[in-house]
């Protein structure tokens, strides 16, 4: 009698992989763009210039031809995601498909407007400007949630930082003092969040919402009592200076965005690089991720779970506070009630869309900023599409990402769960 031989079985390969799902979506979008935007496009040329105004040298293409051609290129990029080995080129093909579909859309819009030239430099600068607070806020969210603490209070840290920056920069006539005060303002809200959520185990969502209401109410009260009564003394800060980096600032398109800008842009990009390196290549980062995934196991090997959570939430509050300073020292030069307009929640959306990664936060924030800058530009050329629909694009993309269209999106396992040492 012979014994039965059991051969190992491999897990069946799913037909609808992430690459094929995204490839199908991009292909359909490309085909719809080619035929839909192509049918709507006029015979006028669509022109693009790398300059930040319409007087620069431009490249033109017939609107109808451009809409169809770019749409087909997008469909081809989507079809490429079905090929064997597409996983290796997933990011490049997805980016190419999105750019092509957007190009098809722009060819339609420009060929059907009186001003048929688009200054890409101007849109790029606007994208970075609108993305700035989202980068700082998204990094604050990454530090908190990678440690297991949900930071809903980013909106409160934004408004506190914006208020503190405007007041201190005006009183001391120094934007640098204003930035420091903004960091302290964000730190105060983060400290309240950390104590209530980590020490007293208050529900993190509830305490975050309460802190937002508290920050909005306090800054609104102080605005009415001080700033509105005597704006020249309390609410007229200077704008942060613009720094140029030699000949690099003359590079077309990217030069003005990256090398002819202010301290907030340089600081945001440096922080993305520093947090990414620290999170994935240092002992601190390993411990942070361990605390956010399995705090009990981290505790057993000597990691101070609560101390790590306190530290990261407080640092996140500092970053979000500096993000708030961009509202009053960069975008405008005064504070007004509710001026953050819910961008703290959009920063959380950017964090989710960016998969709890600093680089992902940067790309998601730039995408949000681009959609907003594009909506403003199309409004200036008389686009028939209401700007509200264009402003919906980042949120629709976030919903698609959370729903799993671009792969599984999973928060850290211990995110939002209080830890009580046994």
Legacy VTK file of the C-alpha trace (Angstrom):
# vtk DataFile Version 3.0
C-alpha trace
ASCII
DATASET POLYDATA
POINTS 422 float
0.000 0.000 0.000
1.497 3.303 -1.033
0.996 6.569 0.770
-0.809 9.369 -1.007
1.455 12.106 -2.279
0.252 15.659 -1.690
1.540 18.236 -4.117
1.483 21.874 -3.047
-1.034 24.055 -4.817
-0.323 27.648 -5.687
-2.822 30.424 -5.179
-4.735 31.093 -8.392
-3.792 34.289 -10.169
-6.658 36.765 -10.248
-7.647 37.923 -13.709
-8.692 41.398 -12.545
-5.402 42.515 -11.100
-4.756 46.111 -10.097
-2.956 46.745 -13.380
-5.866 45.470 -15.455
-8.486 47.378 -13.472
-6.603 50.645 -13.833
-5.723 49.829 -17.462
-9.389 49.327 -18.326
-10.354 52.600 -16.641
-7.599 54.565 -18.409
-8.405 52.971 -21.773
-12.093 53.818 -21.470
-11.227 57.370 -20.383
-8.888 57.739 -23.374
-11.461 56.492 -25.869
-14.162 58.743 -24.412
-11.756 61.680 -24.541
-10.795 60.999 -28.165
-14.355 60.803 -29.422
-16.101 63.051 -26.916
-13.635 65.944 -26.692
-12.797 65.477 -30.358
-16.439 65.969 -31.305
-16.656 69.137 -29.197
-13.320 70.661 -30.188
-13.205 73.464 -32.713
-10.907 73.952 -35.680
-8.962 76.707 -33.911
-5.449 75.866 -32.676
-4.732 75.036 -29.044
-1.452 76.617 -27.926
0.770 75.929 -24.922
3.676 77.970 -23.597
6.114 77.172 -20.797
6.157 80.815 -19.723
4.045 82.243 -16.912
2.212 84.567 -19.295
0.711 84.361 -22.774
3.529 86.314 -24.454
6.027 83.433 -24.369
6.930 81.203 -27.292
4.149 78.688 -27.793
3.583 75.301 -29.413
0.261 74.944 -31.251
-1.799 72.038 -32.487
-5.164 71.895 -34.197
-7.803 71.529 -31.462
-9.666 68.656 -33.102
-6.483 66.784 -33.989
-5.000 67.329 -30.525
-8.120 66.155 -28.694
-8.300 62.941 -30.729
-4.550 62.285 -30.706
-4.102 62.782 -26.972
-7.182 60.691 -26.256
-5.833 57.792 -28.307
-2.450 58.089 -26.594
-4.232 57.809 -23.242
-6.098 54.719 -24.436
-2.791 53.206 -25.614
-1.215 53.841 -22.200
-4.160 52.097 -20.559
-3.877 49.164 -22.947
-0.190 48.915 -22.021
-1.202 48.058 -18.473
-2.645 44.773 -19.763
0.686 43.594 -21.141
2.864 41.060 -19.273
5.233 42.783 -16.891
3.025 45.885 -16.673
3.514 45.991 -12.913
7.070 47.269 -13.449
5.817 50.205 -15.522
2.566 50.801 -13.644
3.367 54.298 -12.372
4.792 55.559 -15.662
1.916 54.224 -17.782
-0.726 55.523 -15.373
0.884 58.970 -15.341
1.146 58.965 -19.140
-2.509 58.020 -19.464
-3.677 60.762 -17.086
-1.518 63.407 -18.792
-2.812 62.363 -22.206
-6.471 62.545 -21.169
-5.902 65.945 -19.571
-4.152 67.070 -22.764
-7.166 65.991 -24.821
-9.451 67.948 -22.502
-7.286 71.069 -22.746
-7.159 70.914 -26.545
-10.953 70.995 -26.568
-11.148 73.848 -24.074
-8.492 76.039 -25.701
-9.722 75.530 -29.250
-13.205 76.588 -28.189
-12.214 79.793 -26.369
-11.249 83.312 -27.413
-7.900 83.056 -25.580
-6.567 79.822 -27.007
-3.164 79.781 -25.309
-2.344 78.274 -21.928
0.670 79.500 -19.888
1.823 76.272 -18.256
4.241 78.161 -16.014
1.388 80.139 -14.480
-0.655 76.991 -13.848
2.369 75.221 -12.354
3.023 78.083 -9.937
-0.636 78.120 -8.955
-0.593 74.369 -8.395
2.339 74.634 -6.001
0.816 77.574 -4.168
-2.488 75.776 -3.596
-0.691 72.550 -2.657
1.496 74.117 0.050
-0.829 73.857 3.077
-1.897 70.380 1.971
1.718 69.190 1.987
2.306 70.402 5.541
-1.052 69.101 6.745
-0.649 65.777 4.965
2.766 65.234 6.576
1.196 65.972 9.983
-1.419 63.322 9.243
1.226 60.803 8.164
3.229 61.258 11.368
0.128 60.837 13.510
-1.494 57.910 11.739
1.735 56.025 11.191
1.974 56.154 14.996
-1.629 55.041 15.499
-3.252 58.437 16.230
-5.843 59.914 13.869
-5.269 63.644 13.538
-8.654 65.020 12.518
-7.640 68.312 14.160
-5.405 69.444 11.249
-8.005 72.063 10.385
-7.744 73.462 13.915
-3.945 73.470 13.695
-4.185 75.323 10.380
-6.413 78.087 11.718
-4.377 78.434 14.919
-1.155 78.711 12.936
-2.674 81.228 10.515
-3.920 83.434 13.360
-0.691 83.273 15.359
1.416 83.998 12.275
-0.605 87.069 11.314
-0.694 88.551 14.806
2.928 87.946 15.818
4.325 88.912 12.414
2.411 92.189 12.662
3.312 92.936 16.283
7.019 92.162 15.851
7.250 93.232 12.195
8.952 89.925 11.357
7.627 87.132 9.165
10.151 84.764 10.742
8.676 85.405 14.182
5.271 84.811 12.595
6.320 81.414 11.250
7.674 80.446 14.668
4.426 81.573 16.316
2.446 79.518 13.781
4.438 76.430 14.760
3.613 77.094 18.421
-0.068 77.582 17.568
-0.212 74.205 15.843
1.760 72.643 18.684
-0.795 73.783 21.284
-3.691 72.105 19.441
-1.573 68.975 18.889
-0.691 68.854 22.604
-4.372 68.934 23.546
-5.063 66.173 21.019
-2.189 64.045 22.330
-3.135 64.372 25.998
-6.843 63.718 25.479
-6.424 60.876 22.968
-3.338 59.130 24.363
-3.469 59.836 28.102
-7.228 59.962 28.693
-8.258 57.646 25.821
-10.918 60.000 24.453
-12.270 58.931 21.072
-9.813 60.394 18.569
-12.425 61.400 15.985
-14.563 63.165 18.591
-11.666 65.007 20.217
-10.380 66.079 16.808
-13.721 67.624 15.856
-13.990 69.309 19.262
-10.523 70.837 18.860
-11.453 72.184 15.415
-14.525 73.885 16.850
-12.443 75.204 19.762
-9.746 76.626 17.471
-12.265 78.208 15.109
-14.181 79.736 18.007
-11.111 81.052 19.830
-9.490 82.586 16.751
-12.833 84.038 15.668
-13.320 85.661 19.075
-9.810 87.113 19.160
-10.232 88.347 15.599
-13.345 90.278 16.562
-11.831 91.664 19.753
-8.394 92.605 18.435
-7.853 92.364 14.707
-11.112 93.870 13.551
-10.798 96.713 16.042
-7.218 97.665 15.102
-6.041 95.842 11.943
-2.962 97.987 11.439
-1.625 96.889 14.824
-2.632 93.240 14.819
-3.455 92.086 11.293
-1.169 93.510 8.622
1.779 91.119 8.354
4.331 91.327 5.577
4.550 88.664 2.905
7.433 86.188 3.043
10.228 87.231 0.647
10.922 85.483 -2.642
14.326 83.843 -2.990
15.958 83.096 -6.340
18.573 80.385 -6.831
20.919 81.805 -9.471
20.543 80.586 -13.019
18.288 77.730 -11.917
15.409 80.184 -11.585
15.543 80.760 -15.348
14.812 77.139 -16.241
11.546 77.067 -18.226
8.473 75.908 -16.308
10.240 74.431 -13.257
12.579 77.347 -12.556
9.986 79.793 -11.196
8.179 77.001 -9.323
11.191 75.523 -7.538
13.942 78.136 -7.624
12.156 81.514 -7.631
9.883 81.081 -4.671
9.627 81.454 -0.897
10.710 79.647 2.251
7.477 77.637 2.468
8.128 75.833 -0.825
11.744 75.037 0.037
10.737 73.893 3.527
7.850 71.742 2.272
10.026 69.890 -0.248
12.825 69.426 2.300
10.358 68.057 4.857
8.920 65.569 2.369
12.415 64.228 1.693
13.381 64.206 5.394
10.191 62.508 6.617
10.321 59.939 3.819
13.935 59.079 4.585
13.313 59.007 8.319
10.165 56.912 8.061
11.593 54.198 5.831
15.362 54.266 6.434
15.968 55.000 10.125
15.401 53.314 13.452
12.934 56.030 14.416
10.898 55.259 11.292
10.944 51.521 11.967
9.712 52.087 15.505
7.052 54.547 14.358
5.665 52.072 11.846
5.802 49.279 14.421
3.842 51.383 16.905
1.219 52.096 14.249
0.904 48.483 13.121
1.329 46.400 16.298
1.958 48.444 19.455
1.899 45.409 21.747
4.712 43.725 19.829
6.662 46.985 19.741
6.254 47.334 23.502
7.611 43.854 24.119
10.897 44.736 22.394
11.383 47.903 24.411
9.762 50.601 22.252
8.060 53.317 24.320
4.730 53.245 22.517
3.063 56.180 24.253
6.210 58.309 24.119
6.554 57.678 20.384
2.936 58.635 19.807
3.265 61.826 21.849
6.409 62.851 20.006
5.075 62.277 16.513
1.720 63.951 17.142
3.474 67.030 18.547
5.880 67.227 15.593
2.908 66.867 13.268
1.226 69.776 15.034
4.288 71.949 14.419
4.216 71.103 10.699
0.468 71.759 10.405
0.901 75.074 12.236
3.559 76.135 9.719
1.128 75.103 6.991
-1.377 77.486 8.549
1.147 80.312 8.220
0.970 79.949 4.428
-2.571 81.336 4.539
-1.539 84.657 6.095
2.101 85.105 5.110
2.098 83.701 1.565
-1.381 83.446 0.006
-2.654 86.669 1.621
-1.309 89.211 4.108
-4.083 89.227 6.694
-6.193 86.865 8.774
-9.949 86.365 8.430
-12.345 84.079 10.246
-12.588 80.574 8.798
-10.060 81.351 6.083
-8.754 77.757 6.015
-12.115 76.737 4.507
-11.887 73.034 5.349
-8.462 72.492 3.791
-7.447 70.477 6.862
-9.872 67.779 5.755
-8.536 67.980 2.204
-5.050 67.414 3.655
-6.390 64.215 5.230
-7.783 63.203 1.841
-4.363 63.849 0.297
-2.804 61.633 2.971
-5.209 58.789 2.137
-4.816 59.287 -1.607
-1.045 59.277 -1.055
-1.245 55.985 0.885
0.210 57.347 4.129
3.506 58.102 2.380
5.299 61.497 2.369
6.022 61.306 -1.364
2.447 60.200 -1.977
1.210 63.194 0.026
3.328 65.511 -2.150
1.952 64.065 -5.387
-1.632 64.049 -4.126
-1.326 67.641 -2.894
0.059 68.739 -6.260
-2.828 66.988 -7.982
-5.322 68.824 -5.778
-3.470 72.072 -6.409
-3.388 71.493 -10.173
-7.137 70.886 -10.326
-7.766 74.087 -8.399
-5.349 76.138 -10.514
-6.835 74.677 -13.690
-10.364 75.518 -12.559
-9.333 79.125 -11.964
-7.571 79.388 -15.327
-10.469 77.895 -17.289
-12.763 80.341 -15.545
-10.664 83.226 -16.886
-10.969 82.024 -20.493
-14.730 81.593 -20.267
-14.972 77.809 -20.154
-18.562 76.520 -20.378
-17.767 73.991 -17.647
-18.640 75.321 -14.175
-15.537 75.568 -11.987
-17.339 73.589 -9.281
-17.173 70.460 -11.448
-13.439 70.855 -11.952
-12.958 71.339 -8.212
-14.707 67.989 -7.691
-11.997 66.052 -9.544
-9.565 65.545 -6.626
-12.341 64.262 -4.387
-13.623 61.856 -7.037
-10.065 60.571 -7.477
-9.748 60.099 -3.718
-13.022 58.151 -3.586
-11.784 55.949 -6.435
-8.496 55.340 -4.607
-10.208 54.504 -1.315
-12.627 52.207 -3.138
-9.647 50.210 -4.385
-9.611 51.154 -8.065
-5.872 51.784 -7.924
-5.146 48.944 -5.548
-5.830 48.252 -1.917
-5.583 51.263 0.372
-5.045 50.187 3.982
-4.447 52.398 6.965
-1.951 51.316 9.662
-3.509 48.450 11.611
-3.503 50.271 14.976
-4.672 53.590 13.546
-7.163 55.187 15.911
-6.871 52.457 18.526
-5.782 53.623 22.022
-3.026 51.611 23.629
-3.187 50.600 27.282
-0.100 48.867 28.572
-1.014 45.587 30.218
LINES 1 423
422 0 1 2 3 4 5 6 7 8 9 10 11 12 13 14 15 16 17 18 19 20 21 22 23 24 25 26 27 28 29 30 31 32 33 34 35 36 37 38 39 40 41 42 43 44 45 46 47 48 49 50 51 52 53 54 55 56 57 58 59 60 61 62 63 64 65 66 67 68 69 70 71 72 73 74 75 76 77 78 79 80 81 82 83 84 85 86 87 88 89 90 91 92 93 94 95 96 97 98 99 100 101 102 103 104 105 106 107 108 109 110 111 112 113 114 115 116 117 118 119 120 121 122 123 124 125 126 127 128 129 130 131 132 133 134 135 136 137 138 139 140 141 142 143 144 145 146 147 148 149 150 151 152 153 154 155 156 157 158 159 160 161 162 163 164 165 166 167 168 169 170 171 172 173 174 175 176 177 178 179 180 181 182 183 184 185 186 187 188 189 190 191 192 193 194 195 196 197 198 199 200 201 202 203 204 205 206 207 208 209 210 211 212 213 214 215 216 217 218 219 220 221 222 223 224 225 226 227 228 229 230 231 232 233 234 235 236 237 238 239 240 241 242 243 244 245 246 247 248 249 250 251 252 253 254 255 256 257 258 259 260 261 262 263 264 265 266 267 268 269 270 271 272 273 274 275 276 277 278 279 280 281 282 283 284 285 286 287 288 289 290 291 292 293 294 295 296 297 298 299 300 301 302 303 304 305 306 307 308 309 310 311 312 313 314 315 316 317 318 319 320 321 322 323 324 325 326 327 328 329 330 331 332 333 334 335 336 337 338 339 340 341 342 343 344 345 346 347 348 349 350 351 352 353 354 355 356 357 358 359 360 361 362 363 364 365 366 367 368 369 370 371 372 373 374 375 376 377 378 379 380 381 382 383 384 385 386 387 388 389 390 391 392 393 394 395 396 397 398 399 400 401 402 403 404 405 406 407 408 409 410 411 412 413 414 415 416 417 418 419 420 421
